[in-house]
Amino acid sequence: MKLLGVLLVLAAGSVQGRADMGPVFRVDFTNPGLTPAKWSIEMHPDGTAHFHSEPGEKTAVQLHAIEPGALDRDIRLSREFADRAFGTAHRHRFFGEACESHLKVAFQGAKTFTYTGPDGTGSCEFNYSKSKDIQALGESLVAVASTVVEGARLELLLQHDPLGLDQEMRFMKEASEDGRLQQMGAIEPILTKLAEDEDVMERVRRDARQLLQDGAK
């Protein structure tokens, strides 16, 4: 009887634990022609998130370039960005509807949005969405993933090719300004490290500080 009682308590705790779990927004991206070829972001309402990626086959150009391998790391996104993602999920019935436009557009990558929470669940997949806000959110998430990968590339350059940081940071500034990179807070640790590292070029330190300031807005 004691054993049965313990099992019942554990089972009740497990059920309660699932009930207390907050909502989760997840995006899975696949495009064999890109590096990384697969990645996912799992996000919570407070902006805490996890990024995972798998590299694809390297092209002839990439064989001699510094490219991050598989990534698996926690990241921090802004609360405003998380509100946007979860708000989109609620407006579209937790993605329990078709969101592909079926327009004849170039393949941009297969994106799957999934919402899981106590208030509902749903999922939809698209290359180009018929919904403007789903399409825009997809583009922003691609930009976030690009930011995380760029952060990993900065880590490798700092270790193996410090002189290459200057060109990479110039690209990042341009890409941040035009929206190709978003949510610089996701790579705050490496940007802070570069901003404070007296062994790297002053221009790199200045650009890192600028990106940190832009990410805080």
WOBEL-V328877 format. One record per residue. N is the residue number from 1. RES is the residue in one letter. SS is DSSP state (@ for helix, = for strand, . for the rest). PSI is psi as a letter, one per 40 degrees, with the letter a starting at -180 (* if undefined). D_LAST is the distance of its C-alpha to the last C-alpha in whole Angstrom. Layout:
# WOBEL-V328877
n & res & ss & psi & d_last
N & RES & SS & PSI & D_LAST
N & RES & SS & PSI & D_LAST
This chain:
# WOBEL-V328877
n & res & ss & psi & d_last
1 & M & . & d & 59
2 & K & @ & d & 57
3 & L & @ & d & 55
4 & L & @ & d & 55
5 & G & @ & d & 53
6 & V & @ & d & 51
7 & L & @ & d & 50
8 & L & @ & d & 49
9 & V & @ & d & 47
10 & L & @ & d & 45
11 & A & @ & d & 45
12 & A & @ & d & 44
13 & G & @ & d & 41
14 & S & @ & d & 40
15 & V & @ & d & 40
16 & Q & @ & d & 38
17 & G & @ & d & 36
18 & R & @ & d & 35
19 & A & @ & d & 35
20 & D & @ & e & 32
21 & M & . & h & 30
22 & G & . & i & 27
23 & P & . & i & 26
24 & V & = & h & 25
25 & F & = & h & 23
26 & R & = & i & 24
27 & V & = & h & 24
28 & D & = & h & 27
29 & F & = & h & 27
30 & T & = & h & 30
31 & N & . & h & 31
32 & P & . & e & 34
33 & G & . & e & 33
34 & L & . & i & 30
35 & T & . & h & 29
36 & P & . & i & 28
37 & A & . & d & 31
38 & K & = & h & 29
39 & W & = & i & 26
40 & S & = & i & 25
41 & I & = & h & 22
42 & E & = & h & 23
43 & M & = & i & 20
44 & H & = & i & 20
45 & P & . & d & 19
46 & D & . & e & 17
47 & G & . & e & 15
48 & T & = & i & 18
49 & A & = & i & 19
50 & H & = & h & 22
51 & F & = & h & 22
52 & H & = & h & 26
53 & S & = & i & 27
54 & E & = & h & 31
55 & P & . & i & 31
56 & G & . & a & 34
57 & E & . & h & 36
58 & K & . & i & 36
59 & T & . & i & 37
60 & A & . & d & 39
61 & V & . & d & 36
62 & Q & @ & e & 34
63 & L & @ & d & 37
64 & H & @ & e & 36
65 & A & . & i & 32
66 & I & . & h & 30
67 & E & . & h & 29
68 & P & . & i & 28
69 & G & . & a & 30
70 & A & . & h & 30
71 & L & = & i & 27
72 & D & = & g & 26
73 & R & = & i & 24
74 & D & = & i & 21
75 & I & = & i & 17
76 & R & = & h & 15
77 & L & . & i & 12
78 & S & . & i & 10
79 & R & @ & d & 12
80 & E & @ & d & 11
81 & F & @ & d & 12
82 & A & @ & d & 15
83 & D & @ & d & 16
84 & R & @ & d & 16
85 & A & @ & d & 18
86 & F & @ & d & 20
87 & G & @ & d & 20
88 & T & @ & d & 22
89 & A & @ & d & 24
90 & H & @ & d & 26
91 & R & @ & d & 26
92 & H & . & f & 28
93 & R & @ & f & 30
94 & F & @ & f & 29
95 & F & @ & f & 29
96 & G & . & f & 33
97 & E & . & i & 34
98 & A & . & h & 34
99 & C & . & e & 31
100 & E & = & h & 32
101 & S & . & d & 33
102 & H & . & e & 36
103 & L & . & i & 35
104 & K & . & g & 37
105 & V & . & i & 34
106 & A & . & i & 33
107 & F & . & h & 32
108 & Q & . & e & 29
109 & G & . & h & 29
110 & A & = & h & 30
111 & K & = & h & 28
112 & T & = & h & 29
113 & F & = & h & 26
114 & T & = & h & 28
115 & Y & = & h & 27
116 & T & = & h & 29
117 & G & = & i & 29
118 & P & . & e & 32
119 & D & . & e & 31
120 & G & = & i & 32
121 & T & = & i & 32
122 & G & = & i & 32
123 & S & = & i & 31
124 & C & = & i & 31
125 & E & = & i & 31
126 & F & = & i & 30
127 & N & . & d & 30
128 & Y & . & h & 29
129 & S & = & i & 29
130 & K & . & e & 30
131 & S & . & h & 27
132 & K & @ & d & 24
133 & D & @ & d & 22
134 & I & @ & d & 23
135 & Q & @ & d & 23
136 & A & @ & d & 20
137 & L & @ & d & 19
138 & G & @ & d & 21
139 & E & @ & d & 20
140 & S & @ & d & 16
141 & L & @ & d & 18
142 & V & @ & d & 20
143 & A & @ & d & 17
144 & V & @ & d & 16
145 & A & @ & d & 19
146 & S & @ & d & 19
147 & T & @ & d & 16
148 & V & @ & d & 18
149 & V & @ & d & 21
150 & E & @ & d & 20
151 & G & @ & d & 19
152 & A & @ & d & 22
153 & R & @ & d & 24
154 & L & @ & d & 22
155 & E & @ & d & 24
156 & L & @ & d & 27
157 & L & @ & d & 27
158 & L & @ & d & 26
159 & Q & @ & d & 29
160 & H & @ & d & 31
161 & D & . & g & 30
162 & P & @ & d & 28
163 & L & @ & d & 29
164 & G & @ & e & 27
165 & L & @ & d & 24
166 & D & @ & d & 24
167 & Q & @ & d & 24
168 & E & @ & d & 22
169 & M & @ & d & 19
170 & R & @ & d & 20
171 & F & @ & d & 20
172 & M & @ & d & 17
173 & K & @ & d & 15
174 & E & @ & d & 17
175 & A & @ & d & 16
176 & S & @ & d & 13
177 & E & @ & d & 13
178 & D & @ & e & 15
179 & G & . & e & 14
180 & R & . & d & 17
181 & L & . & h & 14
182 & Q & . & i & 12
183 & Q & . & g & 10
184 & M & @ & d & 10
185 & G & @ & d & 10
186 & A & @ & d & 13
187 & I & @ & f & 15
188 & E & @ & d & 13
189 & P & @ & d & 17
190 & I & @ & d & 18
191 & L & @ & d & 15
192 & T & @ & d & 16
193 & K & @ & d & 20
194 & L & @ & d & 20
195 & A & @ & d & 18
196 & E & @ & e & 20
197 & D & . & h & 23
198 & E & . & e & 26
199 & D & . & e & 28
200 & V & . & i & 26
201 & M & . & i & 25
202 & E & @ & d & 23
203 & R & @ & d & 22
204 & V & @ & d & 20
205 & R & @ & d & 19
206 & R & @ & d & 17
207 & D & @ & d & 16
208 & A & @ & d & 15
209 & R & @ & d & 13
210 & Q & @ & d & 11
211 & L & @ & d & 10
212 & L & @ & d & 9
213 & Q & @ & d & 7
214 & D & @ & d & 6
215 & G & @ & d & 6
216 & A & . & e & 4
217 & K & . & * & 0
